[in-house]
Amino acid sequence: MRFQNSISEYLEKFSVQAALGIVSAVLYFFSTPAPDIYYHWGPLIFFALLPVFLSLACVKSETKGFLILFIFSFTVYLLSMYWLKNSHWIIWLSFSLLYALYYAFLGPLYVFLNRRLPFLNPVSFPFLWILADWARAQGWWGLPFGNAAQSLFNYPYFIQAAEIGGELSVTFVIVSLNAVWAALAISFFKKRRMKKGELAVIFLLFAVFVASFLFSYFRFKSFKNQSSLETLSVLAVNPDVDEIDESARLNAYINLSQKGLESFWNADLLVWNEGSVVSHIFLKEGLGEIFYNFDEPDVFRLRKFIINSQKPLLLGGYVYDYSAKKRIIYNCSLLISSRAEILDYYCKNRLIFFGEYLPEQFSFLNRFAENLYLTQKKPMSKKTVFEINNWRFIAPICSENGFGDLVAGYAKNKDVDFMVNLSNDNFLKSRRASFQHLAANAFRAVENRFPVVFSTNSGYSGMMDEKGVIDEKSMLEKAGYALFRLEK
């Protein structure tokens, strides 16, 4: 009794409430995707939000609700997106501040609802939380990484429910369970018996968690290995190159690809990552098609390699357009035939604000952006479904794999067989950033039920099946090449 009284009194102090917010942030951080098992405990996410929810349940002021959630969310993003500092510390702090505000404004809303409709206390926060998650991915400033669901990306028994409601549905289940723990803890510490309405809401939320887990478990078990007559062999090349000389970079890709083809001569498609070709090999005039810049010496080496290998190549490259008054750079994936002809291309639709481009309304920052080594690129609305050997696939670039609606929009009603995600993770110089990319790919695989081939230049290349399970041949933290066989 004395213990309960003392805890209840402490929970009323703002300093304790703020401290609990920081504790939750640290627990949340350790649950997020990371390359080392000692720094990644995914299931911890089922309890990570308990301290901050305890704080909010004891808050009487909307202002304090705002501050507690701001402290929590700002700390979360400072820790989990620390890799943005490798681009520039201003970008790191700006993104952390911007995204923290999405969740901070949930505090006043939660306090208001808790005061007016207390029996909805446990269920109000999950709905508010996924609303913030959804809003954070909207607009040209959106970046949907660090979601609670991504903590479970390598626990396939938990994430198959994303097939029904997407990644946000898994987040809803996680937040709901945390809200249940918080409601029970508050009832215990404050020695308050719950009303029937509150118990019914708690039971409902717990039932949703159990139903979600059971669906995921049995859905995962329902997939069986079946031999298929139609196969496609994809050779992913991962040289693990950094920002080196452009010609030396191209040589690294060609040399490693040649070694890979010596071992896997039956490959149907070669895959190079985003930014594998950064020189002026590809040009574009206004709305015209992309073509080779034959004044660029690297063109002949690239075309000679493709023709000699007799293999089609999907690569990530920059396409330069000089037809406008100011040069425009498109970040593209290009499918090149075995005769070195450009078959089709896709250019990135969702660019990273202040990481890849500045909208026109922020053009006054262009001079500052150039000093930060930010490439001025331009988004493009073209939606491309590539085709090779009767296989259809999409190729979102880098952070686009985090936008579930974007990927689903490309794949919907277009009979897409698989997805290729091309990334330049060496730009970020962070193993944690690479694993956040992996986490997003797992959910795109489950949501659309197709395999995902991922190709980076940082030692992380491989394949996930339609269950989001990483193929054992995948290259995690090592350079090299590997052949992956797709079936349908």
N, C-alpha and C positions, 0 to 999 in steps of 0.2 A: 504493500500500500504506500509506504513512504517512498519507495523507488518510483512508483507510478506518479506520485505527486511531484517529485523533484523533476522527473523527465517532462511532465506536462508544463511545469513552470519554465523550464529551460526553453521549450519549444515556442514560448511566447516572446522570447527575446530576439530582436532583429539580428544581432550579431551571430546568434546560434543558427538562425534561419539562413543567413548568408553563408555561413560556414558549411551547412548541410548542402547548399547549392554547389559549392566548390567540391565537396566530397562526391556528389553525384556526377559532376563533370569529369572527375578523375576516373571514377568507375566506368563511365560511358566511354572515355578515351581508351581504357584497357580492353574494352570489348570490341572496338572498331578493328577493321581488317589490318593486319600487320604481317610482315614476313617471318617473324620469329614467334613460336608458340609461347615463349615466356612473356611476350608482350601482347598476346592476343588470346583472350578468354571470351569467346563469342557468347556462350550462354549467360555470362555475367550481365548481359543486357536485360535479362528478365528481372533483375533486381536493382540495376544501376540507377533508375529514376526514383526509387523509393525515398531516399533522403530529401530530394527537392520537392517531391509531392507531399511529404510530411510537413515541410516548411509552409507550402502554399495553403494546406488545409488549416493552418493556425493563423494565417494572415487575415487581418480585418480591413486593411487599407489597400485600395487599388494601386496606389503609388508603390507600396512595399512589394506588392505582387509583381509589378513591373520590374523593380530593381532585383528581386531574387532571381527571376527567370533571365534577366539580362546578365547577371553575374554567372549563372549556370551556363547559358548558351555561349557567351563570349569566351569563357574559359574552355568550353568544349572545342570551339573552332580554332582558338589559339593553339591548342594541343594537337588536334586531329588534322589540321590543315597547315601545320608548321612548314610543310614542304613548299608552300607558296612563297616562303621567305627566300627560297633559292632563286625565284624570279626577281623579286624585290620586296623589301620589308614593307613598303607602302601598300603593295598589293595584298600582302598577308594580313596586315592590320585592317585594311579597308574591307576586304571580304569578310573577315571575322566580325567586324562591327556591323556590316550590313546584314549578314545572316542572323546575328544575335538579335537584332531588332524584330525579326519575324516572330521569334518565340517570346521575346520580352513582352510584346503586346498581348500575348495570351494571358499573362498574369492578371491584369485588370479585368479581363473578360471572365476568367475563372472565379475570381473573388466575387464579382457581381452575381454570377450564376449561383455560386455557393450560398450567397446570402438570400437570394430570392427562391431558389429551388434546391435546398440542401440535399434532398433525397437523390438528386441526379449527380451528386458530387463525384462518384467514381466514373460515371460514363461520360460526363461533359468533357473531361480532359482528353481522352483518346480522340474524340471528334475534333476538338480544337487543334490537337497536335498534328493530325494528318492534314488539316486545313493549312497549317503553317508549312508543312513539308511540300504540299502541292504548290502553294504560293511562291515558295523559294525557288522553284524550278521554272517559273514563268518570267517572261520578258527577256530582253537582251542581256540582262545582268544575271539571269538564273544559272544556277550550278547545283544539280541535285546529288551531290556526294555527301557522305557522312550520315545518311539516313540510318535509323535504328535497325531496320531490316537487314542492312548490309553486314551487320555484325555476324549474321548467321549464314553467310554465303557458302562456307565450307561445311555446313551441317545440312545436307540435302533433305534429311527427314523433316526439317522444320519449314522449308521454303517452297514446297510444291504447291501450297495454297495460292501462291502468286499467279498460278495459271487462271484462277477465277477472278481475283480482284486486283492483280498487279502487286508491285512492290509495296504500295501503300497499305494494302490489306494486311500484309505481314507486320508492318509497323503498327497498325491499329491493334493487332493481337498482342504485340509486345507491350505497348503503352497501357493497354487495358489490364494486363496482368500486374504491372507495376501499380496501377491505380487501385487494384483490389488489395494488394499488400498494404498500401498506404491507408486505405479506409479501415482495414482490420487493426492496424497499428494505432491509429488515432482513437478508435473505439476502446482499445485496451488501455492506452496511457491516460486517456481522459475519463476512464471508468464510466463510459456511456453506453447503454444498451441501444443497439440499432433497431430502428423501426422496420416494419415488414417491407415497406417500399424500398428501403436501403438494402435490406438483405436480398430482396428479389433482384435488384440491379446487380449486386455483387455476384449472385448465383448466375445470372445471365452472362456476365462478362467472363466468368470462369468457364462456363459451358462453351462459350465461343472459342476460348483458348483450347479446350479439350477437343472440340470438333475440328478446329484447324489442324491440330497436331495429328489427329487420327486420319483426317483426309490426306495430309502430306505423307504420312507413313505408308498408308495403303496405296496411295497413288504412286509413290516411289517404287514400291514392291511390284506394282502391276506391270512395269516395263520389263520386258524379257529380250534377251539377245536373239535376234533372228537374222539369218543369212539373207542377203539381198542380191538380186541379179544386177542392179545398177549401183555402181560405186564411182567415187571420184577421189583421187589421191592428190592431196595438197601438200606441197613441200614448203614449210615455213623456214625462212632464213633469218637468223638472229646474230648479226656480227658483234653486237654490243659495242657500237662505236659512239664516240662522243662528238662534240662539235669540232670536227677536224676539217682539213682542206677538202673542198668539194670534189676534186678529182680523186683524192685519196679515199674519200668516203665511197665513191662509186666503185673504185677498184676493190674495196673491202667486200662489197655486196657481190660483185661479179666473181671474185675468187672463191668466196665461200659457197656461192651457188653452184659453181662448177664442181667443187668437191662434193656437194650434196647430190648433184646429178650423177656423179660417178657411183655413188652408193645406191641411189634411188632413181635409176634411169626411167622407171615406169611412171614417174610423177605426171599428173595431168595439168597441174597448175602450180606456178611459183608465186610466192607471196613475199613482198618486201614491205616494211613498215612505213608509217607516215614520215614524210620528210626524208626518205631515202635518197631522193634526187632533189637537191636544193639549187642546182645551177640552172641557167636559163635554157634548159633543153626544150621546154614546152612553152608555146606562145598561144595567145588567144586574142582575137580582134573583135571587140564589142560583143555582139551576140553570136558571132561565128563559132565554128568548131575549133577544137584545139588541134594544133599541128606542130611538127618538129621545127625547131630553130636550127637549120643546117649551118648557121654561122657559129654554132656552139660546138667546140671540138669533142665534148663528151658524148654528143649524139651518135657519132660513128661507133664508139666503143659499146654503147648500150645496144644499138641496133645490131651490131656484129655479134654480140653475145646472144641476143635473142634468136637471131636467124640460125646461128650455129647450134644452139641448144635445141631448137625446134620445140620450144615449150612456151605456151602463153604465160604472161607475167602480169600480176596485179601489183601495182606499186603505189606508194604515196609520194606525191611530188608537188612542188609549187609551180603554178601556171601564171605567167606574166602577161598582163594586158597593158599595152602602151597606147591604145587607141584613144583613151581619154586624156584630159589635160594633165592628170596626175597618174602615175603608174599605179595599177591595181594588182594585188597579188591574191590569187585564189589558192586555197589549201585543198588539194584534190586527191582522189584515188583514180587511177587510170588502168583500164584493162587493155593490154597490148597483145596482139595475136602472135602466133609463132612465126609469122612473116614480118613482124615488127610494125604492123599497122595498128593505129589507135582505134580500137573497136568502140569504146564508150568511156564515159568519165562521170564522176560524181564529185561535186565540190561542197565543202562543208557548209551546212545551213546554220548551225548554232555555234557561233564563235564566242570565245571567252572574253567577256568585257574586261578591258584594261590589261588583258593577257595576250590577246591577239589583235584586237582592233578597238577603235574609239568611234562611237556613233557621231553623226554630224553635229548633234547638239553639244558635243564635247570636243569639237575640233580645235578649240583654243588650247587644248592640252597636247596637241600633236607634237609640238617641239619638245615638251617634257617627256612624252612617250618615246620619242626617238632616242632621247638620252637614256631611257631605261631599256634600250635594245628591244623594243616591242615592234614586231613587224606589222605594218599596216596592211591588213587583209580585208576582204569583203565577203559577206555571206552570199550564197546563191540559193535560189529556190528550186532548182532542178532536182527532181526525185528520180533516181536511177535504180533500175533492177538489172544487174548484169546477167549475162547468160554465157555458159561455157559447157560444151558437151551435153546439152539438154538439161543442165543444172542451172537454176536461177538463184541469185544471191544478192544481198545488199552489203554495202561497205561503209557504214558510218565511221567517222574519223575521230579518233581520240576521245574527248569528253562527251561526244554525242551519244556514246553507249550508255550514258547515265540517264538519258531522256527516254523513258519507256514509251511515252506517247509518240515521240518522233519515230522510233524504231517500229512500233506497231502500225503507225500510219504508212510507212513505206511497205511493210509486209502485208498489210490487210488487202485481201482480195486479189493478191498478185502472185499467189502460188509460189512463195519463196521457200527454197529448200534449206538454205543456211545463211549465216551472217559472217562477215569478216570485219573485225575491228582493227584498224591500223592506228598505232599510237607512236608518239615520239616521247617516251618517258624519260629519256636521258636529259631532256631539257629541264626537267624538274629535279633531277639528281636526288631522288628519294625512293627507297624501297617501299615505304608505306604508300606513296602515291600510286605505285604500280599495283599494289594489292587492292587499293580502292577501285582501280580500273577492273581488276579481276572480279571483284564483288559485283560490280554493275553488270558485267557480262553474264554472270551466273543467273541473274534475274531476267535478263533479256532472253536467255535460253529457255528458262522455265515458262515465262509469259507467252512466248510464241511457239514453244515446243519445236525448236530447231537447234541443231548444233551451232556452236560459235567458234570460229577460228580467230585467235587473237595474235597479233604480230606487233612487237615493239623492238626498239633498238637498245633495250636496257637489260637484257637477259631474261625477259619474261615473254615467251611466245609459246603457243600451244593450241589446245582445243578443249572445249567443254561439250559434253553431249546434251541432249534435250532435257536432261534432269539437272543440269548445272554442275555435273561432276567433272572435274579436271582429268583429262587423259594422262595416264602415267608417263607417257613419252614427252609430255610438255616440258619445256625448258624454263625452269624457274631459277633465276639468279645464275644463269650460265649462258655463254655464247655457244653457237653451233647451229645445227639444222635438224629437222625432224620431219618425218612423213606421217601424215594423218589421213586415214581412210574414212570417207563419208559414205553412208549407205542410205538408200531410200527404196 
